Amino acid sequence: MSKRLATHLRCNDQIRLSPIRLIGASNEQIGIIETDEARRMAREAQLDLVEVAPKERPPVCRIMDYGKYKYSQKKHQKKPHEQQLKEVRMRPKTDSHDRTIKMNRALRFLKKGDKVQFTMMFRGRERAHREVGIRIFRTVIEELGERVKVERPPGMDGRHMIMIVSPNKAVLLADEKEKLEAKSKPPVEKDAAKSPPPAGEQPVQEPPTVDAPADAEQQPPADTGSGEVARA
């Protein structure tokens, strides 16, 4: 019985069928016995008789501490992810490299299902140029595109400007699926000369070139018709 058991099971007097296949408290195989006898054995051990495989014939029951079992099952259940508000801080003078790093961090938060608060931190005379922060936040929204929903548009909050976005889960999941499909595709060969010819066609072969031998004998000069014979 290596599979995890269900949370709600019939136990003790709730078990009606008889006989049953019994497993002892130490996970030993006792065999097929009457249900009343199995309940008596469980009471003597101050434990419960629990039906762990009701669809089997005969049904399989185990002697165990049912309350302790239910507690351990609840303890091991994974809690659903609770949405949190993550913060990404920026400055009006943040360069493009640092902004790319911050955008990647924001995307990681969004993919986990969290909201992201972008905080533009002004210092000194930078507060007089709030339009710079608004322009940067608009660029952030354009880069994120349909992957986010703007819950709070850019606005001042004390000395800082903030903007809050929430994830568009459908679009983020579609992006992840597209990336996985792109990775699974085989690479396309760039060299077209290596591709095989179409079916039914034979590859065209160029005729071999024959070089003249280097030690070939020189041909005698042609007769010019003057009657003179070249001397040997």
Order of alpha helices (4+ residues) and beta strands (2+ residues): beta-beta-alpha-beta-beta-alpha-beta-alpha-beta-alpha-beta-beta-alpha
